[in-house]
Amino acid sequence: MEESLSMPELIQTFKSMQKTESEKRKFLASIQGVDLEDGEEEEKAKSFEDVRRKALGIEANGSDVVSLQGQFAQEAGFGIGAGLGYKKE
């Protein structure tokens, strides 16, 4: 009797296969002297400022002018009444 896999089981099986293939690629690359893990750690690492913005409820990236709100605007040397007009719509 043949059993069919449910969708969550299929997804988990697929994720496991991807992880296995990724580990194989990293191993083969390391044998050749290439480190594939450098870029992954940099992407996952957040700066203190990113965490601080998130804690204050600012969803904008640090390179976006929208992130310059409140304390961040004061630290940058401008804000409401200090050279930057602001109107929230």
ChimeraX attribute file (.defattr): number of C-alpha atoms within 10 A of each C-alpha:
attribute: neighborCount
match mode: 1-to-1
recipient: residues
	/A:1	3
	/A:2	4
	/A:3	5
	/A:4	8
	/A:5	10
	/A:6	8
	/A:7	9
	/A:8	9
	/A:9	11
	/A:10	12
	/A:11	12
	/A:12	11
	/A:13	13
	/A:14	12
	/A:15	12
	/A:16	12
	/A:17	12
	/A:18	12
	/A:19	12
	/A:20	12
	/A:21	12
	/A:22	13
	/A:23	12
	/A:24	12
	/A:25	13
	/A:26	16
	/A:27	15
	/A:28	13
	/A:29	13
	/A:30	13
	/A:31	10
	/A:32	9
	/A:33	9
	/A:34	12
	/A:35	13
	/A:36	14
	/A:37	10
	/A:38	9
	/A:39	9
	/A:40	9
	/A:41	10
	/A:42	9
	/A:43	8
	/A:44	8
	/A:45	9
	/A:46	10
	/A:47	9
	/A:48	9
	/A:49	12
	/A:50	16
	/A:51	12
	/A:52	12
	/A:53	19
	/A:54	13
	/A:55	10
	/A:56	11
	/A:57	10
	/A:58	17
	/A:59	12
	/A:60	14
	/A:61	14
	/A:62	15
	/A:63	8
	/A:64	8
	/A:65	10
	/A:66	12
	/A:67	17
	/A:68	20
	/A:69	18
	/A:70	13
	/A:71	13
	/A:72	16
	/A:73	17
	/A:74	13
	/A:75	11
	/A:76	10
	/A:77	11
	/A:78	17
	/A:79	18
	/A:80	13
	/A:81	8
	/A:82	10
	/A:83	9
	/A:84	11
	/A:85	9
	/A:86	10
	/A:87	6
	/A:88	3
	/A:89	3
